[in-house]
Amino acid sequence: MPWTKCICPTREEKTFEECLACTHPCFDLEIREAMFEKNEDQAEEHTGKNITVSALTNCLRNVYLERITDYAATPKSQWWSLRGTLIHKIVERPNVYTEEYRRECEKRLYVDVDIGDGIRVPISGQMDVYTLRFLKQGILKDWKSIGDNGLRYIIQDGAKKEHIEQTNDYAYICRKNGLPAHKIVIVYMTLMDVVQTGKITTFSEYLKNPPEKKGARSNMVGTPRQVKVFPSGKIKWETDYMVNPVPVWTDEKALSVMTPKIRILYEAFENRIMPPKCDTDMQEWKCESYCNIKKECDAYESDQAFKED
């Protein structure tokens, strides 16, 4: 069950129709229309009991509760999803099939995974871009929309843990469908910049002294360049960084990470067994700002605590 109502600044809940008719809107009209249209046009793979790769790298409890719960959210909190769709539409390219080169965009593939007890569960994943050069080297590319402040961490630390897992799940599905996946590339995009794993990128910092190649800056390349001196004494430095490439997992490792999560979602959808909360790292950024069913999750936790007492 998807997003069905909007939360106003007054905390009043309104239907989408009531929101669009509001005489004191809190968010742009056309953007709200686009959000509501996207919400109504969800792909079947993201509904019901279907399991996708993107679900496996999300909070599993969030995935389950959003499927069975009608929830309300502010339009502003849903912007990130539309932002990602917009950027994907801009950079999506036509498919190409030649003797030397093959490119497929937004291709969804399927595979059955054995989760034990004789149960095989179908899962799917939609690749942003898959290319095959000279019919030998398969490259899987994934586009990610990210906030401007997040780019620093990608540049210095590499791809996010959940994105490495997600793209390796995609690579596993590719291989099981006869498509070799020798390399994985993740391209992080904001409305201001683009950063690609495994490539050199330039990053600006405002410091009194030039940045040094140590700690978080250990993947610096070359010498920082002084761009501008400000009256405060701070200096704008441009520094090149080699963004860490995405490691490519073996099929065995991909399955070892994927299978327990598939089992959890399977049990939730089939037997209504509540998935566990996400790990503490994800809780830190997701629970307060990016969870639409926190109220239901907290209620379940309170009920479990009461039963234990």
Buried (B, 14 or more C-beta within 10 A) or exposed (E): EBBBBBBBEEEEBBEBEEBBEBEEEBBEEEBBEBBBEBBEEEEEBBEEEBBBBBBBBBBBBBBBBBBEBEBBBBBBBBBEBBBBEBBBEEEEEEEEEEEEEBBBBEBEBEBEBEBEEEEEBEBBBBBBBBBBBEEEEBBBBBBBBBEEEBBBBBBBBBBBEBBBBBBBBBBBBBBBEEBBBBBBBBBBBBEEBBBBBBEEBEBEBEEEEEBEBEEEBEBBEEEBEEEEEEEEEBBBBBBBBBBBBBEBBEEEEBBEBBBEBBBBBBBBBEEEEBBEBBEEEBEEEBBEEBBBBBEBBEEBEEEEEEEEE
